[in-house]
Amino acid sequence: MESDDKDIARNKDLQKAQDITVFPTSTTPVKIESLIYVIRDQQVMLDSDLASLYGVETKVLNQAVKRNIQRFPADFMFQLTKEECLRSQIVTLNEGRGKHLKYMPHVFTENGVAMLSSVLRSEKAIEVNINIMRAFTAMRNFMMNHSSLFQRIDRLEMKQLKTDEKVDAILDRLSEYTEAREGIFFNGQIFDAYVFVAKLIRKAKQRIVLIDSYIDDSVLVQLSKRAPGVTVDIYTGQISRQLRQDVERHNAQYPGVTLHNCTKAHDRFLIIDEDVYHIGHSLKDLGKKLFAFSKMDVMTGTELISRL
């Protein structure tokens, strides 16, 4: 009898989880996208926010998931730590969540949210999940289409910061650097492009190889930012007497730069140790016109040099 009562209670909870409401389609994308966070380099949604969308209590949603836990591996759902909650400020302590470790919220990745449709199988649940999937896609497209922005702010989650903290947080994030694999610099972004290349140069541990047909002393100024002991090989098709003198003066203080005559390359490349970057503009003219860059995985720096 006791077992039957428990089954009845579970069925009632499941029915509650399935009896959901859906926001109007016209407002769903805006509402849902504001509830997507980036934690552990993944786009996720809080259990409490999902429960609100489904129109059920958070406890009811988590109970339904717990009964189907085999469908939710670690890459579908995980529990936040107290530090993550405090750092991200996505859970307010005065609401009771985050005070004790047992109250740490769970978050669901895009795959986890999709799996919820197998736990909450009503037509309304399916409608909510479809809208959430569209929101995830919209967020992913936004991040891809604005990759140059995220180079500078390192996925700064502005919506999670208190108003009086936004300015300090932006300044702190702008002082950091997250390596981007590709991006575009527009006409006039001279300093931004200069900083980008300087970061790459400082990153080198053993060698830098520059393949660029147009070199002047401004490029040597950039190369002076490399770490001590890092060598530089410059492959260029125009080695003038002035350039040779400039390199000699440079080497007197920052030894390690070697010039190589090369007429086989049309594009510009910057090799940092073994990483190869295709640069759409000569280093001496960065930011003066629109150009793109990308980190290439088709070959190593050694392989590229061997074909010059």
C-alpha positions in Angstrom: 0.0 0.0 0.0 2.8 2.4 0.9 4.5 1.6 -2.4 1.3 2.4 -4.3 1.0 5.7 -2.5 4.6 6.6 -3.5 3.8 5.7 -7.1 0.7 7.8 -7.1 2.7 10.8 -5.6 5.4 10.4 -8.3 2.7 10.3 -11.0 1.2 13.5 -9.6 4.6 15.2 -9.6 5.2 14.1 -13.2 1.8 15.4 -14.2 2.6 18.7 -12.7 5.8 18.8 -14.7 3.9 18.1 -17.8 1.1 20.7 -17.1 3.1 23.7 -18.3 2.4 27.1 -19.8 4.2 28.6 -22.8 5.2 32.2 -23.4 3.8 33.8 -26.6 6.1 32.9 -29.5 6.7 36.6 -30.3 8.3 37.2 -26.9 9.9 33.9 -26.3 13.3 34.5 -28.0 14.0 37.6 -26.0 13.0 36.1 -22.7 14.8 32.8 -23.2 18.0 34.3 -24.6 18.3 36.4 -21.4 18.3 33.2 -19.4 21.2 31.5 -21.2 24.5 31.8 -19.4 28.1 30.7 -20.3 29.5 28.5 -17.5 32.5 26.2 -17.9 32.7 27.4 -21.6 29.2 26.0 -22.2 25.9 27.6 -22.8 23.5 26.5 -20.1 20.2 27.3 -18.4 19.3 27.2 -14.7 16.9 24.6 -13.4 14.9 27.3 -11.8 14.6 29.3 -15.0 13.6 26.2 -16.9 11.0 25.3 -14.3 9.6 28.9 -14.6 9.3 28.4 -18.4 7.5 25.1 -17.9 5.3 26.6 -15.2 6.3 24.2 -12.5 8.3 24.3 -9.2 12.1 23.8 -9.5 11.7 20.8 -7.1 9.2 19.2 -9.4 11.4 19.6 -12.4 14.5 18.2 -10.6 12.4 15.2 -9.3 11.3 14.3 -12.8 14.9 14.5 -14.0 16.2 12.4 -11.0 13.8 9.6 -11.9 15.3 9.6 -15.4 18.9 10.4 -14.4 20.4 7.9 -16.8 19.3 10.3 -19.6 21.3 13.2 -18.2 25.1 12.5 -18.3 27.6 15.2 -17.1 27.6 16.9 -20.5 23.9 17.3 -20.4 23.5 18.5 -16.8 25.8 19.4 -13.9 25.5 21.1 -10.5 27.1 24.5 -9.9 29.6 25.0 -7.2 29.2 27.8 -4.6 32.1 29.7 -6.1 30.5 29.5 -9.6 27.2 30.9 -8.2 28.9 33.7 -6.4 31.2 34.5 -9.3 28.5 34.5 -11.9 25.9 36.1 -9.6 23.2 34.1 -11.2 21.7 33.0 -7.9 20.8 35.5 -5.3 21.6 34.4 -1.7 18.6 36.2 -0.2 16.3 33.9 -2.1 17.7 30.9 -0.2 19.6 29.4 -3.1 23.4 29.3 -2.6 23.5 29.5 1.2 24.2 25.8 1.6 25.9 23.3 -0.7 22.8 21.1 -0.9 21.0 24.0 -2.5 23.4 24.5 -5.3 21.4 24.7 -8.6 21.7 22.4 -11.5 22.2 23.7 -15.0 21.3 22.1 -18.3 23.3 22.3 -21.6 21.6 22.5 -24.9 21.6 18.7 -25.1 20.2 18.5 -21.6 17.3 20.9 -22.4 16.6 18.8 -25.6 16.5 15.7 -23.4 13.9 17.3 -21.1 11.4 16.8 -23.9 11.6 13.0 -23.3 10.9 13.6 -19.6 8.1 16.2 -20.1 6.2 14.9 -23.0 3.2 17.1 -23.2 2.5 19.2 -26.3 3.2 22.4 -24.3 6.5 21.0 -23.1 7.4 20.3 -26.7 6.5 23.8 -27.7 8.7 25.3 -24.9 11.6 23.1 -25.9 11.4 24.1 -29.6 11.5 27.8 -28.6 14.5 27.1 -26.2 16.4 25.3 -29.0 15.8 28.3 -31.3 17.1 30.6 -28.5 20.2 28.5 -28.2 20.8 28.6 -31.9 20.2 32.4 -32.0 22.7 32.9 -29.1 25.3 30.6 -30.9 24.9 32.6 -34.1 25.2 35.8 -32.3 28.5 34.7 -30.7 29.9 33.5 -34.0 28.9 36.7 -35.9 30.4 38.9 -33.2 33.6 37.0 -32.5 35.7 40.2 -32.7 33.6 41.6 -29.8 34.3 38.6 -27.7 38.0 38.9 -28.3 38.0 42.0 -26.2 35.4 41.2 -23.5 36.1 37.4 -23.1 32.5 36.5 -23.0 31.7 39.1 -20.3 28.2 38.3 -19.2 26.9 41.8 -18.8 23.4 40.8 -17.8 24.7 39.1 -14.7 26.6 42.1 -13.3 25.2 44.8 -10.9 24.9 48.2 -12.5 27.6 49.7 -10.3 30.1 46.9 -11.2 29.7 47.1 -15.0 32.4 49.8 -15.7 35.0 48.1 -13.5 34.3 44.7 -14.9 34.6 46.0 -18.5 38.0 47.6 -17.8 39.2 44.5 -16.1 38.1 42.3 -19.0 39.6 44.5 -21.6 43.0 44.3 -19.8 42.8 40.5 -20.3 43.3 38.6 -23.6 41.7 35.5 -24.9 43.3 34.2 -28.1 40.9 34.2 -31.0 41.2 31.8 -33.9 39.8 34.2 -36.4 38.5 37.7 -36.7 38.2 40.9 -38.6 39.8 44.3 -38.0 38.1 47.3 -39.6 39.6 50.4 -41.1 40.8 52.7 -38.3 41.3 49.9 -35.7 45.1 50.6 -35.8 45.7 50.3 -32.1 43.5 47.2 -31.6 45.3 45.4 -34.4 48.7 46.5 -33.0 47.7 45.1 -29.6 46.5 41.9 -31.1 49.9 41.3 -32.9 51.8 42.4 -29.8 50.0 39.7 -27.8 50.9 37.1 -30.3 54.6 38.2 -30.3 54.7 38.1 -26.5 53.2 34.6 -26.6 56.2 33.1 -28.4 58.5 30.9 -26.4 61.1 29.9 -28.9 60.8 31.5 -32.3 58.8 33.9 -34.5 58.7 33.6 -38.3 57.3 36.4 -40.3 56.5 36.0 -44.0 55.7 39.5 -45.4 56.9 41.2 -48.5 56.6 44.6 -47.0 58.8 45.2 -43.9 60.0 48.4 -42.3 61.4 49.6 -38.9 57.9 49.7 -37.4 57.7 45.9 -37.6 61.0 45.7 -35.7 59.5 47.8 -33.0 56.7 45.3 -32.7 59.2 42.4 -32.6 61.1 44.0 -29.8 58.3 43.0 -27.5 59.2 39.3 -27.8 60.7 37.5 -24.8 64.5 37.2 -24.4 65.9 34.3 -26.3 63.1 34.1 -28.9 64.6 34.2 -32.4 63.0 35.9 -35.4 63.2 34.9 -39.1 61.8 37.4 -41.5 61.1 36.2 -45.1 60.5 39.1 -47.4 61.0 39.9 -51.1 62.3 43.4 -50.6 65.5 43.6 -48.6 66.8 47.1 -49.0 70.0 48.5 -47.7 68.0 50.6 -45.2 66.2 47.5 -43.9 69.5 45.7 -43.4 70.8 48.6 -41.4 67.6 48.7 -39.3 67.9 45.0 -38.5 71.6 45.5 -37.5 70.7 48.3 -35.1 67.8 46.2 -33.8 70.1 43.2 -33.2 72.6 45.4 -31.3 70.0 45.6 -28.5 67.6 42.8 -29.3 69.7 40.1 -31.0 68.1 37.2 -32.9 66.5 38.7 -36.1 67.6 37.1 -39.4 66.5 38.3 -42.9 65.7 35.8 -45.7 65.0 36.7 -49.3 61.7 35.1 -50.4 59.7 35.8 -53.5 57.5 32.7 -53.4 54.9 34.0 -50.9 51.9 36.2 -51.8 50.0 36.2 -48.5 51.3 37.2 -45.1 51.9 34.7 -42.3 53.0 35.0 -38.7 54.4 31.8 -37.1 54.5 31.7 -33.3 56.5 28.6 -32.4 54.5 26.0 -34.4 51.2 28.0 -34.7 50.5 29.5 -38.1 48.5 32.7 -38.4 47.3 34.0 -41.8 47.4 37.8 -41.6 45.5 39.7 -44.4 47.6 42.8 -44.1 51.3 43.7 -43.8 52.3 44.2 -40.2 53.5 47.8 -40.9 50.0 48.8 -42.1 47.8 47.1 -39.5 44.4 48.8 -39.1 44.7 51.1 -42.0 42.4 49.0 -44.1 39.9 46.2 -43.3 41.6 42.9 -43.0 41.0 39.4 -41.5 43.2 37.0 -39.7 42.9 33.3 -38.9 44.8 30.6 -37.0 45.5 27.8 -39.5 45.5 24.1 -38.5 46.3 22.6 -42.0 50.1 22.5 -41.2 52.7 23.4 -38.6 55.1 26.3 -38.8 58.0 23.9 -39.7 56.0 22.4 -42.5 55.1 25.8 -44.0 58.7 27.0 -43.8 60.0 23.8 -45.5 57.9 24.7 -48.6 59.3 28.2 -49.0 
